Amino acid sequence: MTDNRNDFVKMLKQKRIMAELTLHQLSVASGVSASHLGRIERGERYPSARILRKLATPLGFEESELFTLADYMTPPTKGEEPPSTRLDPYVAKVLSEEPVEIQRTVIGIFTILKSMTKGSSNIEFREYAHRKYPELDEDIITMIEDILEHPQSAG
């Protein structure tokens, strides 16, 4: 399996773990057998579009987002994007200077951060981070909290 595919499969597993789902729970939620999910996570199989469609909702993805991350779809071109989803020029510049692997990793981390904030709406992010990652440095938690609260001033 290529590096991009390995990274994608690792990201799927991280997303499942962040959602605090076992393979069995994800299997029940998605309708995909736990054994098949295990083969995907071990890199023995790569998920088809049909499987990704079933996994999208339980893992907190939009189908198109998951298909793009899996390289089944290309990201929308400028003509297809609504103006409100345009990429910030600074973000585009910084990301464009990084290798594709780093860009995909950043997207994966961002997706995980979004899911953390969705999954913890009843508690403060700081409390969630302390519970989930007790070893995480306080400065990092503060920095992430600032980015989540004021995304326009990040960077």
N, C-alpha and C positions, 0 to 999 in steps of 0.2 A: 504494500500500500504506500502511496506517495506521501511526502511530508504534509502536504495540504490536507489530504484525506485523514492522515493520522491526527493532525491538529483538530480537524473538525470532529472526529470521533471522541477525542479527549474532551473537547468542549461540550459535547452532548452528555458525556458522563458527569462532568463537573456541574452542568446545569441540573441533571437529575439529583445529584448529591445536594446541591444548594437548595433544591426544592424539597429536600428531606424525603425523597421517594426511594423505596427499595425497588429492585428490578421487578418483583412481584406486583407491587403497587402500580408501577408504571405500566406493566403488562395489563392489569385490570383496567386502568384508565384509558389506555390506548387501543386495546384489542390486539396487540402484538405479543406473541408468546415470550415469556421470560427467557427461555433458552435462546431464541433468536436475538433478543435484546443483549443477552450476554455475549453472543458471538460478535455482535456489532461492537460492543465496548472493548472486546479483546482484539479487535482488528481483523477478525477472521472473515467478516462480511462487511459490506458497505451498504448503508440503507438505500433502498430504492425510493423514488418519489412517492410511491404509494405508502411506504412505511413512514417516511418523513411527514406526510400529510396527517397520519394517525398520531404521530408524536408531537406535532406542533403545539396543539392546545394544552395537553398535560404538562409540557415543559415551559409554557408561557411564551411561545413564539407566534408570530404571524407566519402563515404558510410561506408567503413570498420571501420573508426574511430568512427562514430556514433553508429554502431552496437556493437562495443567493449564497448563503454561507457554505452550502454543500456543493457549489459550482454547477448546479442544475439550471440556474438562471443567471443572466448577467444583471448587474445592478442597473436600475433605470437610468436612461440618458437624461441630459438636461431638459430636452424637450418633453420628456414624460413626467418630470418631477413637478409637483405643485410648488409655487414659490415659497410656501411656508416650510418646506422640507429641504430647502437648498442648503448645501454644506457651507459652513462658515469659511471664508477665505483663509483665515489663520489656521484653522484646523486642517483644511485641505493642503496648505503649504507644508505644515509640520508632518502630516502623515505621508505626503508624497515623497518626502526625503528619506523615509524609512523603507526597508525591504517589505515585500508583500507579506511575508510571514509575520512581521511585527504588526503590520496594519491589521491582519486578521486576528492576532492576539489581542490587540487593543479593542477590536469590535467584540470579541468574546468576553473580555473583562467588563466592558461597558454593559453588555447584555446581562451578565451576572449581577452587576451593580443595580441595574434596573429591576431585576427580579427580586433582589434583596429588599429594595425599597417597597415593591408591591407586596411582597410577602410579610412585611413587618409594619403595615400601616397602623396597627393598633399599639405599637410601642415605638419609642424614639429610636432613630438609627443608632445612636451611640450605645444604648442599652442592648439592641440587637447585636451589634458588632462585638460588644464585650461578652455576651452570652455565647455567640457562635465562634468567635475567635479570641479567646482570653489572652493569647500570647501577642496579639496585635498591638503595636506601639500606639500610644495615646496621640502622638503628633500625626500619625497616618490617619487615624480615625477622624481627627479634627479636620485634616485636609480634605478627606473624602466628604465629610459632612458639609464643609464649605462649598465644595464643587456641586454637590447635590442641591444645596439651598440657593446657590448663586451661580448657575452654569455660565451665564454671560460674562462673568468676571474671571473665569478660570483661565490660566495661562498668562 
